């Protein structure tokens, strides 16, 4: 079950946290501080695009269909409210399931109810005859109903049929008796039972009961006993005895009950009550519920973020849609596009007033009533109306109230409806407190660093903060180092930053960090080296000085080097503590290595080109001599076989020799040694076979000639 605690977490930062990057860290601290300015002040914004993305992820759609009609009704209701387009193939397959369910005799009241809910979203084409049959089955189910859910699904189904086909008779003949049967399941504590045989009760059931009773009022064909109506109104008041509240003004109902549909927690229980209340308010035309409770319930659903399951997302979106779409209990949400204002940039505070789904509200005005300094109960009375910009639909505070300086504030706004008739429809909830963070450039003055001896200034150097400094000081263990500066806000008030740290870093890597204390505007720290020699591990030498001053509200936070001081400390005693081993920088361990410069052997000196060509010519001399020898010997083709088979072997033999010669050439040009040897092995076996046959034929022919 999703836990509704996301907007109620306090974030705390330690003042000893080291600045890594001043501006980026300042912005991060700003976000953290805004989240924890004041428990009673919070910013609630209407649903956003993130909810649409979450809906597409949380509701599983496989093969263009849903696993059940209940899941389909919840998913499609969520898609409808969020404005998500439904694909045609999904609509066709789901409508087919709806028609099949309404035409079949087997589905129970629950499946028929969810089928009608799906049809109300997709506008499926259902015949009037089918709706008449379903309505008749619902009426029969009401007569035989034993549990609250039997009444809920049957009454809800008839209400859906009335909305889809007004010509179908859905009115209840015995509305008073049905009303009484449902009302008998109520309990004195505002909770309701699921059946008369089950003593267990829950708030979730109470919401379902209120929605059922509102449906009976809608479907009545005759008046219902007025005493029952008055008793119901008292039950609604009792319902709020079970309500719980967060410090930020969010109200919710918690339920610790497990029914057939599973565990019912705060999201489902509160959604059920909201749906029942808005349905009942629409049926009565009005209902007496405090406006702060209605607004608090809306804030609860806006404050839980994005739930982690599709069912909880449905409960959230359905409850917000009930608030947005009813015409009696419509809460208006005051939100801020930006809660961080810069004095330097002269930012203007903008306020938006919309419904919970982001729709534009009625004609109204917004006034800034009070301004609280964070952590203080004292408030400035402002009563200043904001200027309305119709183009952007925002209310603008052109100038900050007098006295608002850099820091954390809580602004209290109040919404005033222009038309008195709108007070019967819209809920403003009184004053709304929102956290505001004001930033600005803090002025650093009278910054200096001094070396003292017996409280007498030996050396003094001015500092430009923030700015470039390169101080060079020397001191021994009998002297002191003093750093001082002043911080003032744009309104010349003292400013105390979140962090003011002085760091001394020895050339060996040992660091010492000190918090710079303050008294009013003045910040000062004095280091007595005589008392620090042990903590300095008696390390003489060069110490780099670094000052960090930063705050989320300080736009010019800085971390910069001041220079260095050369310390002459006494030698360490024999038993003195040794400096700790310094951690190895991971960037040095795993960073890029030095480039390896390879030295290749210089190219060998080659002979002149003319000599190479001369040697090539000498290579062909033996071949030419071979050809000349053949001519001199009178080589001829007289003994070449004339028979077909011997001639074939002779041709293959000479062709194989030519192939071997060609292989030598290819080896010289492109082939590697292994390829050449493998090819030569194949050619060698071929030459051995055909050469043997050819030579055998010639020997045989020669023997015949001699014998003749």
C-alpha positions as CSV (number, residue, x, y, z in Angstrom):
1,X,0.0,0.0,0.0
2,X,1.3,3.4,-0.9
3,X,2.1,5.5,2.1
4,X,0.9,9.1,2.1
5,X,3.9,10.7,3.7
6,X,5.8,12.1,0.8
7,X,5.0,15.8,1.4
8,X,5.4,15.7,5.1
9,X,9.1,14.8,5.4
10,X,11.4,17.3,7.1
11,X,14.9,17.7,5.6
12,X,17.7,18.7,7.9
13,X,21.2,19.7,6.9
14,X,24.2,19.8,9.2
15,X,26.1,23.1,9.5
16,X,29.4,21.2,9.3
17,X,28.9,20.0,5.8
18,X,31.7,21.1,3.5
19,X,31.1,23.2,0.4
20,X,32.2,21.3,-2.7
21,X,30.9,23.8,-5.2
22,X,29.5,27.0,-3.8
23,X,26.8,27.9,-6.2
24,X,25.6,24.4,-7.0
25,X,25.5,23.5,-3.3
26,X,23.8,26.7,-2.5
27,X,21.0,25.9,-4.9
28,X,20.7,22.4,-3.4
29,X,20.5,23.8,0.1
30,X,17.9,26.2,-1.1
31,X,15.6,23.4,-2.3
32,X,16.1,21.5,1.0
33,X,15.4,24.6,3.1
34,X,12.3,25.5,1.2
35,X,11.0,22.0,1.9
36,X,11.4,22.5,5.7
37,X,10.7,26.2,6.3
38,X,7.6,25.6,8.3
39,X,5.5,22.6,9.0
40,X,2.2,24.5,8.6
41,X,3.2,26.1,5.3
42,X,3.3,24.1,2.1
43,X,2.8,24.6,-1.6
44,X,0.2,22.4,-3.3
45,X,0.1,22.3,-7.0
46,X,-2.6,20.8,-9.4
47,X,-1.9,17.5,-11.2
48,X,0.8,17.7,-13.8
49,X,2.1,15.9,-16.9
50,X,3.9,13.4,-14.6
51,X,0.5,11.9,-13.7
52,X,-0.2,11.3,-17.3
53,X,3.1,9.5,-17.8
54,X,2.5,7.5,-14.6
55,X,-1.0,6.4,-15.7
56,X,0.3,4.9,-19.0
57,X,2.9,3.0,-17.0
58,X,0.8,1.8,-14.1
59,X,-2.2,0.5,-16.0
60,X,-1.1,-2.6,-17.9
61,X,-2.7,-3.1,-21.3
62,X,-1.8,-6.3,-23.1
63,X,-2.9,-7.1,-26.6
64,X,-5.0,-3.9,-26.7
65,X,-7.3,-5.1,-23.8
66,X,-7.6,-5.0,-20.1
67,X,-7.5,-8.0,-17.7
68,X,-11.0,-7.2,-16.3
69,X,-13.9,-4.8,-16.6
70,X,-13.0,-3.4,-13.2
71,X,-9.5,-2.6,-14.2
72,X,-10.8,-1.2,-17.5
73,X,-13.3,1.1,-15.7
74,X,-10.5,2.4,-13.3
75,X,-8.0,2.9,-16.1
76,X,-10.4,4.6,-18.5
77,X,-11.8,6.9,-15.8
78,X,-8.2,7.9,-15.0
79,X,-7.4,8.4,-18.7
80,X,-10.6,10.5,-19.2
81,X,-9.8,12.8,-16.3
82,X,-6.1,13.3,-17.3
83,X,-7.1,13.8,-21.0
84,X,-5.1,10.8,-22.3
85,X,-6.2,9.7,-25.8
86,X,-7.6,6.2,-26.0
87,X,-6.5,4.2,-29.0
88,X,-9.2,3.0,-31.4
89,X,-8.2,-0.7,-31.2
90,X,-8.3,-0.5,-27.4
91,X,-11.8,1.2,-27.6
92,X,-13.1,-1.5,-30.0
93,X,-11.9,-4.5,-28.0
94,X,-13.1,-3.0,-24.7
95,X,-16.5,-2.0,-26.1
96,X,-16.9,-5.6,-27.4
97,X,-16.3,-6.9,-23.9
98,X,-18.9,-4.4,-22.5
99,X,-21.5,-5.5,-25.0
100,X,-20.8,-9.2,-24.3
101,X,-21.1,-8.6,-20.5
102,X,-24.4,-6.7,-20.8
103,X,-25.8,-9.3,-23.2
104,X,-24.8,-12.3,-21.1
105,X,-27.0,-13.7,-18.3
106,X,-24.0,-14.8,-16.2
107,X,-22.3,-11.5,-15.0
108,X,-23.1,-10.3,-11.5
109,X,-24.0,-6.8,-10.5
110,X,-20.4,-5.8,-10.0
111,X,-19.4,-6.7,-13.5
112,X,-22.5,-5.1,-15.0
113,X,-21.7,-1.9,-13.0
114,X,-18.1,-1.7,-14.3
115,X,-19.3,-2.5,-17.8
116,X,-21.6,0.5,-17.7
117,X,-18.9,2.7,-16.3
118,X,-16.7,1.7,-19.2
119,X,-19.5,2.5,-21.6
120,X,-20.0,5.9,-20.1
121,X,-16.4,6.8,-20.9
122,X,-16.1,5.1,-24.3
123,X,-19.7,5.8,-25.5
124,X,-20.1,2.2,-26.6
125,X,-23.1,1.4,-28.8
126,X,-25.5,-0.5,-26.6
127,X,-29.0,-1.3,-27.6
128,X,-31.9,0.0,-25.6
129,X,-33.2,-3.6,-25.2
130,X,-30.0,-4.6,-23.5
131,X,-30.1,-1.7,-21.1
132,X,-33.7,-2.4,-20.3
133,X,-32.7,-6.0,-19.4
134,X,-29.8,-4.9,-17.3
135,X,-32.0,-2.3,-15.4
136,X,-34.5,-5.1,-14.7
137,X,-31.7,-7.3,-13.3
138,X,-30.4,-4.5,-11.1
139,X,-33.9,-3.9,-9.6
140,X,-34.2,-7.6,-8.9
141,X,-30.8,-7.6,-7.3
142,X,-31.9,-4.7,-5.1
143,X,-34.8,-6.7,-3.8
144,X,-32.5,-9.6,-2.9
145,X,-29.6,-7.5,-1.7
146,X,-27.9,-8.6,1.6
147,X,-24.8,-6.5,1.7
148,X,-23.8,-2.9,1.2
149,X,-21.9,-3.7,-2.0
150,X,-25.0,-5.4,-3.5
151,X,-26.9,-2.1,-3.0
152,X,-23.9,-0.1,-4.2
153,X,-23.4,-1.9,-7.5
154,X,-27.1,-2.1,-8.3
155,X,-28.0,1.5,-7.4
156,X,-24.8,2.8,-9.1
157,X,-25.6,0.8,-12.3
158,X,-29.1,2.3,-12.4
159,X,-27.7,5.8,-12.1
160,X,-25.3,5.0,-15.0
161,X,-28.1,3.7,-17.2
162,X,-30.1,6.9,-16.4
163,X,-27.2,9.0,-17.7
164,X,-26.8,6.9,-20.9
165,X,-30.4,6.2,-21.8
166,X,-33.0,8.5,-20.2
167,X,-35.9,6.6,-21.8
168,X,-35.1,3.5,-19.8
169,X,-37.2,3.2,-16.6
170,X,-34.7,3.1,-13.7
171,X,-36.8,4.7,-10.9
172,X,-37.2,2.9,-7.7
173,X,-40.7,2.2,-6.5
174,X,-39.7,1.6,-2.9
175,X,-37.0,4.2,-2.6
176,X,-37.8,4.8,1.0
177,X,-37.5,1.1,1.9
178,X,-34.2,0.7,0.0
179,X,-32.9,3.9,1.7
180,X,-33.8,2.6,5.1
181,X,-32.1,-0.8,4.4
182,X,-28.8,0.9,3.5
183,X,-29.1,3.4,6.4
184,X,-29.5,0.5,8.9
185,X,-25.9,-0.4,8.2
186,X,-24.6,2.8,9.7
187,X,-23.0,3.1,13.1
188,X,-22.8,5.8,15.7
189,X,-19.1,6.4,15.1
190,X,-19.7,7.5,11.5
191,X,-18.5,4.2,10.0
192,X,-20.6,1.7,8.1
193,X,-20.9,-2.1,8.1
194,X,-20.8,-4.1,4.9
195,X,-23.7,-6.3,6.1
196,X,-26.0,-6.7,9.0
197,X,-24.3,-10.1,9.8
198,X,-20.8,-8.6,9.9
199,X,-20.0,-6.4,12.9
200,X,-16.8,-5.1,11.2
201,X,-17.1,-1.5,10.0
202,X,-14.9,0.8,8.0
203,X,-14.6,4.3,6.6
204,X,-14.2,3.0,3.1
205,X,-17.7,1.4,3.5
206,X,-19.0,4.7,4.7
207,X,-18.0,6.4,1.5
208,X,-19.7,3.7,-0.6
209,X,-22.8,4.0,1.5
210,X,-23.0,7.7,1.1
211,X,-22.7,7.3,-2.7
212,X,-25.4,4.6,-2.7
213,X,-27.8,6.8,-0.7
214,X,-27.2,9.7,-3.1
215,X,-28.0,7.4,-5.9
216,X,-31.3,6.3,-4.2
217,X,-32.2,10.0,-3.9
218,X,-31.6,10.5,-7.6
219,X,-33.7,7.4,-8.5
220,X,-36.6,8.0,-6.2
221,X,-40.1,7.9,-7.6
222,X,-41.6,9.1,-4.4
223,X,-40.5,11.2,-1.4
224,X,-38.2,9.7,1.2
225,X,-38.9,10.0,4.9
226,X,-37.6,13.4,6.0
227,X,-36.4,11.9,9.3
228,X,-34.1,9.5,7.3
229,X,-32.7,12.5,5.4
230,X,-31.9,14.4,8.6
231,X,-30.4,11.3,10.2
232,X,-28.2,11.0,7.1
233,X,-27.0,14.6,7.4
234,X,-26.0,13.9,11.0
235,X,-24.1,10.8,9.8
236,X,-22.1,13.0,7.5
237,X,-21.2,15.3,10.4
238,X,-20.2,12.2,12.4
239,X,-18.0,11.1,9.6
240,X,-15.6,13.9,10.2
241,X,-15.0,12.8,13.8
242,X,-12.8,10.2,12.2
243,X,-10.7,12.6,10.1
244,X,-7.0,13.1,10.7
245,X,-4.8,16.1,9.9
246,X,-1.2,16.8,8.8
247,X,0.6,19.9,10.0
248,X,0.4,21.4,6.5
249,X,-3.4,21.5,6.6
250,X,-4.0,18.2,4.7
251,X,-7.0,16.2,6.0
252,X,-7.5,12.5,5.4
253,X,-9.3,9.4,6.6
254,X,-7.3,6.3,7.6
255,X,-8.8,2.9,7.4
256,X,-7.3,-0.3,8.9
257,X,-9.7,-2.8,7.3
258,X,-9.2,-5.7,4.9
259,X,-12.2,-6.7,2.8
260,X,-12.7,-9.0,-0.2
261,X,-11.0,-6.4,-2.4
262,X,-7.9,-6.2,-0.2
263,X,-6.4,-3.8,2.2
264,X,-8.1,-0.4,2.4
265,X,-5.7,2.4,3.5
266,X,-5.8,6.1,3.6
267,X,-5.9,6.8,-0.1
268,X,-8.8,4.4,-0.9
269,X,-10.7,5.3,2.3
270,X,-10.4,9.1,1.7
271,X,-11.2,8.7,-2.0
272,X,-14.3,6.7,-1.1
273,X,-15.5,9.4,1.3
274,X,-14.8,12.2,-1.1
275,X,-16.8,10.4,-3.8
276,X,-19.7,9.8,-1.4
277,X,-19.7,13.4,-0.1
278,X,-19.6,15.0,-3.6
279,X,-22.4,12.7,-4.8
280,X,-24.5,13.4,-1.8
281,X,-23.9,17.2,-2.1
282,X,-25.0,17.1,-5.7
283,X,-28.1,15.1,-4.7
284,X,-29.0,17.5,-1.9
285,X,-28.0,20.7,-3.8
286,X,-25.9,21.7,-0.7
287,X,-24.3,20.1,2.3
288,X,-22.9,21.7,5.4
289,X,-19.2,20.8,5.6
290,X,-16.5,23.2,6.8
291,X,-14.6,24.7,3.9
292,X,-11.2,24.0,5.6
293,X,-12.0,20.3,5.7
294,X,-12.9,20.2,2.0
295,X,-9.8,22.1,1.1
296,X,-7.7,19.8,3.4
297,X,-9.0,16.7,1.7
298,X,-8.0,18.1,-1.7
299,X,-4.6,19.0,-0.3
300,X,-4.1,15.5,0.8
301,X,-4.5,14.1,-2.7
302,X,-2.4,16.8,-4.2
303,X,0.3,16.2,-1.5
304,X,0.8,12.5,-1.9
305,X,2.6,12.9,-5.3
306,X,2.3,10.0,-7.7
307,X,1.1,6.7,-6.1
308,X,3.0,3.6,-6.9
309,X,0.1,1.4,-8.1
310,X,-2.6,1.9,-10.7
311,X,-5.4,1.4,-8.2
312,X,-4.1,4.1,-5.8
313,X,-3.6,6.4,-8.8
314,X,-7.2,5.8,-9.8
315,X,-8.4,6.6,-6.3
316,X,-6.3,9.9,-6.3
317,X,-7.4,11.1,-9.7
318,X,-11.1,10.0,-9.2
319,X,-11.3,11.9,-5.9
320,X,-9.8,15.1,-7.5
321,X,-12.2,14.8,-10.4
322,X,-15.1,14.5,-8.0
323,X,-13.9,17.8,-6.4
324,X,-13.4,19.4,-9.8
325,X,-16.6,18.3,-11.5
326,X,-19.2,18.7,-8.9
327,X,-21.1,22.0,-8.6
328,X,-21.3,22.3,-4.8
329,X,-18.0,21.5,-3.2
330,X,-15.2,22.8,-5.6
331,X,-12.0,23.6,-3.7
332,X,-9.7,26.3,-5.1
333,X,-6.0,25.7,-4.9
334,X,-3.5,28.6,-4.4
335,X,-0.1,27.7,-5.9
336,X,3.1,29.5,-6.8
337,X,5.0,29.1,-10.1
338,X,8.1,30.0,-8.1
339,X,8.7,30.2,-4.4
340,X,12.2,31.6,-4.6
341,X,12.5,35.3,-5.1
342,X,15.7,37.3,-5.8
343,X,16.1,40.8,-4.4
344,X,19.0,41.4,-6.8
345,X,16.8,40.5,-9.9
346,X,13.8,42.2,-8.4
347,X,11.6,39.2,-8.9
348,X,7.9,39.5,-8.6
349,X,5.8,37.0,-6.6
350,X,3.2,35.3,-8.8
351,X,0.2,33.4,-7.4
352,X,-2.1,31.1,-9.4
353,X,-5.6,30.1,-8.2
354,X,-7.1,27.0,-10.0
355,X,-9.2,24.0,-9.3
356,X,-7.5,20.7,-8.3
357,X,-7.2,19.7,-11.9
358,X,-5.7,23.0,-13.0
359,X,-8.9,24.6,-14.5
360,X,-9.2,28.3,-14.3
361,X,-11.3,29.5,-11.3
362,X,-14.0,32.1,-11.1
363,X,-13.6,35.8,-10.8
364,X,-11.7,36.5,-7.6
365,X,-9.0,38.5,-5.9
366,X,-6.0,37.5,-3.9
367,X,-4.6,39.5,-0.9
368,X,-1.4,39.1,1.0
369,X,-2.6,39.3,4.6
370,X,0.5,38.5,6.7
371,X,4.2,37.9,6.5
372,X,6.0,35.7,9.0
373,X,9.7,35.4,9.5
374,X,10.5,31.7,9.6
375,X,11.0,30.5,13.2
376,X,9.2,33.6,14.6
377,X,5.6,33.9,15.7
378,X,5.6,37.7,15.1
379,X,3.8,38.6,11.9
380,X,3.6,41.8,9.8
381,X,0.0,42.8,8.9
382,X,0.0,43.6,5.2
383,X,-3.5,43.3,3.7
384,X,-2.3,44.0,0.2
385,X,-4.2,43.0,-2.9
386,X,-2.2,41.4,-5.8
387,X,-2.5,42.7,-9.3
388,X,-4.3,40.3,-11.7
389,X,-2.8,39.6,-15.1
390,X,-5.6,38.2,-17.3
391,X,-3.2,37.2,-20.1
392,X,-1.2,34.8,-17.8
393,X,-4.1,34.2,-15.4
394,X,-1.8,35.0,-12.4
395,X,-2.0,37.4,-9.5
396,X,1.2,39.4,-9.1
397,X,2.8,41.1,-6.1
398,X,4.8,43.8,-7.8
399,X,7.0,44.7,-4.8
400,X,7.9,42.8,-1.7
401,X,6.5,44.2,1.6
402,X,8.7,46.7,3.5
403,X,11.2,44.9,5.7
404,X,11.4,41.7,3.7
405,X,15.1,40.9,3.4
406,X,17.2,37.9,2.5
407,X,15.9,34.8,4.4
408,X,13.0,32.5,4.9
409,X,9.4,33.7,5.2
410,X,5.9,32.4,5.3
411,X,3.4,34.4,3.4
412,X,-0.3,34.2,4.3
413,X,-2.7,34.7,1.4
414,X,-6.5,34.9,1.3
415,X,-8.8,34.4,-1.6
416,X,-11.9,36.6,-2.1
417,X,-14.6,35.6,-4.5
418,X,-16.0,38.5,-6.6
419,X,-19.5,37.0,-6.9
420,X,-21.3,36.1,-3.6
421,X,-23.1,33.3,-5.4
422,X,-19.8,31.6,-6.0
423,X,-19.4,31.1,-2.3
424,X,-22.1,28.4,-2.5
425,X,-20.0,26.5,-5.1
426,X,-16.3,27.2,-4.5
427,X,-14.3,26.5,-1.3
428,X,-11.4,28.8,-0.5
429,X,-10.6,27.5,3.0
430,X,-9.6,30.8,4.6
431,X,-5.9,31.8,4.7
432,X,-3.3,29.8,2.9
433,X,0.3,29.9,4.2
434,X,3.1,29.2,1.7
435,X,6.9,29.2,2.2
436,X,8.8,31.9,0.5
437,X,12.6,32.1,0.2
438,X,14.2,35.5,-0.6
439,X,17.7,35.5,-1.9
440,X,20.2,38.4,-2.5
441,X,23.8,39.4,-2.8
442,X,25.4,39.7,0.7
443,X,28.0,42.5,1.1
444,X,31.4,41.4,2.6
445,X,33.2,44.3,4.3
446,X,36.3,45.0,6.4
447,X,37.8,41.6,5.6
448,X,41.4,41.2,6.8
449,X,43.9,38.7,8.1
450,X,46.4,39.5,10.8
451,X,49.3,37.9,12.6
452,X,49.4,38.8,16.3
453,X,52.0,38.5,19.0
454,X,50.8,39.1,22.6
455,X,47.6,40.7,21.1
456,X,49.7,43.2,19.1
457,X,49.2,43.2,15.4
458,X,52.5,42.3,13.8
459,X,51.3,41.9,10.2
460,X,48.0,42.9,8.6
461,X,46.7,42.4,5.1
462,X,43.4,43.4,3.6
463,X,41.2,40.9,1.7
464,X,38.9,41.3,-1.3
465,X,35.9,39.0,-0.6
466,X,34.8,37.6,-2.8
467,X,37.8,38.2,-5.1
468,X,41.3,37.1,-5.9
469,X,43.7,37.1,-2.9
470,X,47.3,36.0,-2.6
471,X,48.3,36.6,1.0
472,X,51.8,35.6,2.1
473,X,52.3,35.5,5.9
474,X,54.9,34.0,8.3
475,X,54.4,33.0,12.0
476,X,55.8,30.9,14.7
477,X,54.2,28.9,17.5
478,X,54.2,31.9,19.9
479,X,52.0,34.0,17.5
480,X,48.3,34.0,16.5
481,X,46.4,34.2,13.3
482,X,43.2,36.3,13.2
483,X,40.7,36.5,10.3
484,X,37.7,38.9,10.5
485,X,35.0,40.2,8.1
486,X,31.5,41.6,8.2
487,X,28.4,40.4,6.4
488,X,25.4,42.6,5.6
489,X,22.2,42.1,3.6
490,X,20.9,44.5,0.9
491,X,18.9,46.2,3.7
492,X,22.0,46.6,5.8
493,X,20.9,43.9,8.3
494,X,23.4,41.5,9.8
495,X,23.5,38.2,7.9
496,X,24.5,34.8,9.4
497,X,25.4,32.3,6.7
498,X,24.7,28.6,6.9
499,X,28.5,28.0,6.7
500,X,31.6,30.1,7.4
501,X,34.7,27.9,7.5
502,X,38.4,28.5,7.5
503,X,40.6,25.7,6.2
504,X,44.4,25.4,6.6
505,X,46.0,22.7,4.4
506,X,49.6,21.7,4.9
507,X,51.8,20.9,2.0
508,X,51.8,17.2,3.1
509,X,48.0,17.2,2.6
510,X,46.9,17.4,6.3
511,X,43.9,19.7,6.6
512,X,42.4,21.6,9.6
513,X,38.9,23.1,9.3
514,X,37.6,25.7,11.8
515,X,34.1,27.3,12.1
516,X,34.3,31.1,12.0
517,X,32.1,32.5,14.8
518,X,30.1,35.7,14.7
519,X,28.8,38.5,16.8
520,X,26.2,40.5,15.0
521,X,27.6,41.6,11.6
522,X,31.2,40.8,12.5
523,X,32.7,37.3,11.9
524,X,36.0,36.6,13.5
525,X,38.3,33.6,14.3
526,X,41.6,33.7,16.1
527,X,44.0,30.7,16.0
528,X,46.6,30.5,18.8
529,X,49.3,28.3,17.4
530,X,50.8,27.7,20.8
531,X,47.7,25.7,21.7
532,X,47.4,24.1,18.3
533,X,50.9,22.6,17.8
534,X,49.8,19.2,18.9
535,X,46.7,19.2,16.6
536,X,49.0,20.5,13.8
537,X,51.3,17.4,14.6
538,X,54.3,19.9,14.9
539,X,54.4,20.2,11.1
540,X,56.2,23.3,10.1
541,X,56.1,24.6,6.6
542,X,53.6,26.1,4.2
543,X,49.9,26.1,4.9
544,X,47.4,27.2,2.3
545,X,44.4,29.2,3.6
546,X,40.9,28.7,2.2
547,X,37.7,30.5,3.3
548,X,34.2,29.2,2.6
549,X,31.1,31.4,3.2
550,X,27.8,30.1,1.9
551,X,24.1,30.1,2.4
552,X,21.1,29.1,0.3
553,X,19.9,32.7,0.4
554,X,23.3,34.1,-0.4
555,X,23.6,34.6,-4.1
556,X,27.3,35.4,-4.0
557,X,28.5,32.4,-1.8
558,X,32.1,31.7,-2.3
559,X,34.9,29.3,-1.7
560,X,38.3,30.7,-2.4
561,X,41.9,30.7,-1.6
562,X,43.3,33.5,0.6
563,X,47.0,32.7,0.1
564,X,49.4,30.9,2.5
565,X,51.1,31.2,5.8
566,X,54.6,29.8,6.6
567,X,54.6,28.3,10.1
568,X,57.7,27.6,12.2
569,X,56.7,25.1,14.8
570,X,58.9,23.3,17.3
571,X,60.2,19.9,16.7
572,X,57.9,17.0,17.6
573,X,58.6,15.2,20.9
574,X,59.4,11.6,20.7
575,X,55.9,10.4,21.7
576,X,54.0,13.0,19.8
577,X,51.1,11.8,17.5
578,X,52.0,11.3,13.9
579,X,49.9,12.9,11.2
580,X,47.2,10.5,9.8
581,X,47.8,8.8,6.4
582,X,46.2,10.8,3.7
583,X,43.6,9.2,1.4
584,X,44.7,8.7,-2.1
585,X,42.7,10.8,-4.6
586,X,40.6,8.4,-6.6
587,X,41.0,10.7,-9.6
588,X,44.8,10.2,-9.4
589,X,44.4,6.4,-8.9
590,X,41.9,5.7,-11.6
591,X,42.4,8.8,-13.8
592,X,44.2,8.9,-17.2
593,X,47.7,7.4,-17.2
594,X,50.8,9.1,-18.9
595,X,50.9,8.6,-22.6
596,X,53.4,5.9,-23.7
597,X,55.6,7.2,-26.5
598,X,56.7,4.2,-28.6
599,X,60.1,4.3,-30.3
600,X,60.1,2.3,-33.6
601,X,63.2,1.0,-35.2
602,X,64.3,3.3,-38.0
603,X,63.8,2.1,-41.5
604,X,66.7,0.2,-42.9
605,X,68.7,1.8,-45.7
606,X,67.7,0.4,-49.1
607,X,69.9,0.1,-52.2
608,X,69.5,2.5,-55.2
609,X,66.5,1.9,-57.5
610,X,68.8,1.3,-60.5
611,X,70.6,-1.5,-58.7
612,X,67.2,-3.1,-57.8
613,X,66.1,-3.1,-61.5
614,X,69.4,-4.5,-62.6
615,X,69.0,-7.4,-60.1
616,X,65.5,-8.0,-61.4
617,X,66.8,-8.3,-64.9
618,X,69.4,-10.9,-63.7
619,X,66.6,-13.0,-62.2
620,X,65.1,-13.4,-65.7
621,X,68.4,-14.5,-67.3
622,X,68.2,-18.2,-66.2
623,X,64.6,-18.3,-67.6
624,X,65.8,-17.0,-70.9
625,X,68.7,-19.5,-70.9
626,X,66.2,-22.2,-70.2
627,X,64.1,-21.2,-73.3
628,X,67.2,-21.0,-75.4
629,X,68.2,-24.5,-74.3
630,X,64.8,-25.9,-75.3
631,X,65.1,-24.4,-78.7
632,X,68.7,-25.8,-79.1
633,X,67.6,-29.3,-78.1
634,X,64.7,-29.2,-80.6
635,X,61.9,-29.7,-78.2
636,X,58.7,-30.6,-80.0
637,X,55.2,-32.1,-79.3
638,X,55.7,-35.3,-81.3
639,X,55.4,-37.6,-78.3
640,X,52.3,-35.8,-76.9
641,X,49.6,-38.4,-76.4
642,X,46.9,-38.5,-79.0
643,X,44.5,-40.8,-77.3
644,X,41.7,-39.1,-75.3
645,X,42.5,-40.4,-71.8
646,X,46.3,-40.1,-71.9
647,X,46.0,-36.6,-73.6
648,X,43.7,-35.5,-70.8
649,X,46.2,-36.6,-68.1
650,X,49.0,-34.9,-70.1
651,X,47.1,-31.6,-70.3
652,X,46.3,-31.7,-66.6
653,X,50.0,-32.4,-65.8
654,X,51.2,-29.4,-67.7
655,X,48.4,-27.3,-66.4
656,X,49.3,-28.3,-62.9
657,X,52.9,-27.2,-63.5
658,X,51.6,-23.9,-64.8
659,X,49.4,-23.5,-61.7
660,X,52.3,-24.1,-59.4
661,X,54.3,-21.4,-61.2
662,X,51.2,-19.0,-60.9
663,X,51.0,-19.9,-57.2
664,X,54.6,-18.7,-56.7
665,X,53.7,-15.4,-58.3
666,X,50.7,-15.0,-56.1
667,X,52.8,-15.8,-53.0
668,X,55.2,-13.1,-54.0
669,X,52.4,-10.6,-54.5
670,X,49.7,-11.2,-51.9
671,X,49.3,-14.7,-50.4
672,X,50.7,-15.6,-47.0
673,X,52.9,-18.7,-46.4
674,X,50.2,-20.9,-44.9
675,X,47.7,-20.4,-47.7
676,X,50.4,-21.0,-50.3
677,X,51.5,-24.3,-48.6
678,X,48.0,-25.6,-48.4
679,X,47.3,-24.8,-52.0
680,X,50.6,-26.2,-53.0
681,X,49.8,-29.5,-51.2
682,X,46.6,-29.9,-53.2
683,X,48.3,-29.2,-56.5
684,X,51.2,-31.5,-55.6
685,X,48.9,-34.5,-55.1
686,X,47.2,-33.7,-58.4
687,X,50.5,-33.5,-60.2
688,X,51.7,-36.7,-58.6
689,X,48.7,-38.6,-59.9
690,X,48.4,-37.2,-63.4
691,X,52.2,-37.1,-63.8
692,X,52.5,-40.8,-62.9
693,X,49.7,-41.7,-65.5
694,X,51.3,-39.5,-68.2
695,X,54.8,-40.9,-67.6
696,X,53.5,-44.4,-67.5
697,X,51.8,-43.9,-70.9
698,X,55.0,-42.5,-72.4
699,X,57.1,-45.4,-71.0
700,X,54.6,-47.9,-72.4
701,X,54.6,-46.2,-75.8
702,X,58.5,-46.2,-75.8
703,X,58.6,-49.9,-75.0
704,X,56.3,-50.7,-77.9
705,X,58.4,-48.8,-80.3
706,X,61.6,-50.5,-79.2
707,X,60.0,-54.0,-79.4
708,X,58.7,-53.2,-82.9
